[in-house]
Amino acid sequence: MILEDEMKIRMRKVKIKSKKTGERKEYTMYFVVFSIEYNDILKNVKELHNVEIVTKDKRYFIKKATVYKYSDYKRKDGEKIPLYAIVIPKKMGDELMEKGIRKIRIIAEIPDQNEPTAVM
């Protein structure tokens, strides 16, 4: 199944503690958050294959992208709906931000859940 959506790039500062040294570092991560209409599809998906990021000037390709629960969207009636996202590599995110590109088009392949994965 192919997933196609136009979305914004979101940037978030993430604090991570090193296991070796115990030192706390802050990193900038770039996320692409999917719209609510894809929630039913993405709630059982762990990763997307052959992700293509399309801008006006250039196309970027990512072989695999892990799907994360980004946050909860709270409706007026109090119902919480999870929002799912993928992480864009830092180099790619920095390049897009430098150019001033905030809105991108994502085309990704959702792997079949019934298909067993090959173990090597």
N, C-alpha and C positions, 0 to 999 in steps of 0.2 A: 504494500500500500504506500502511496506517495502522499506526503504532507506538504502543503504549500501555504505560506502565510506571510504577510508583510508586518514587520514588527520594529520596535525601537530597541536600541542597544542601551542597557542600563549598566551603570558602573557602581561598584560597591567596594568599600575598604574592608578587608578581612584581616583579623588578627589571628595569627597562628603561633603556637608555642612549639619550639623545636624539641624533639624527643631526645636528641643527643646532648645539646648544650643547655636546654631549659630556657633559652633566650626567646623573648617574645618579639615577633616581627609583624609588620603591617604590609599587606600586599594589596594591590589594586586588581580586581577581577572584573571581567566584562561578561555580562549575561544577556541572553536574548530570551524574553519571556513570551510564551505562547498565549494566545487568547483563550478565553474560557470555553469556547466551542470545541476545543481539542482535548478537554479534560477527560472525557470518557475513554478516548483512545490512549492518552499518555499515562493514565494511572497505572497501567499494567506493563508499561514499556520501560526498560532499564537503559537502553541506548538506541540511538538513531545511527543509521549507516549512510554513507555517501552524502553528507550534508554539503549543500552548495549555498553560499552566501552571495547574493547578486546585488550589486550597486549599479549606478549609472555608468561608471567608468570601468569597473573591474569585476571579475568573479573569483571567489575564494572557495577552496575545496577542503573539507575535513573528512577523513575516512570514517571515523567513529566519534560520536559525541554522547556523553552520558547525560541522561535526563535527571534533573534534580527537582525537588519540591522547593520553589523559590519563597513563597509566602502564602498567606491566606487572604482571600478577598472576602470582605464581609458585606453581605447584602443588607438592604434596609430592614428586612424581616428578621435579621440576626443570624441567618444561615451563613456558615463559613464554607467557602469554596477554595480548594487549593489551586495555586497557579504553578505551572511547571515551566522550567527553563533549561537551557543548555549553556555551557560556558564556552566563550570564544577564547582562543589562545591570545595571550597578552600582546604578542607582536602584531597580530592581526587587529586587535582592538585598538592599540595605540595608533596604528596606521589609519584606521577609519576615523578616529577622533581627531587626528592631525588634519585630515582633509575636511573635517566638519560634518561628516556623514553620521547621522543619528538614526535614520530609518533605513532598514534593509529588507530584502525579500529572502526568505529561507525556503529551500526546496530540499526535502529529506526523505529517505526511504525508511519505512518502519518495517523491521524484520518480522517474519511470521512467528507467532508464539508457539505453534505446533512443531516447527522445524527444529530438530536437535542441533546444537552447536557442535562443531568438530573440535575434538580434544587432541592436542599435539604433544 
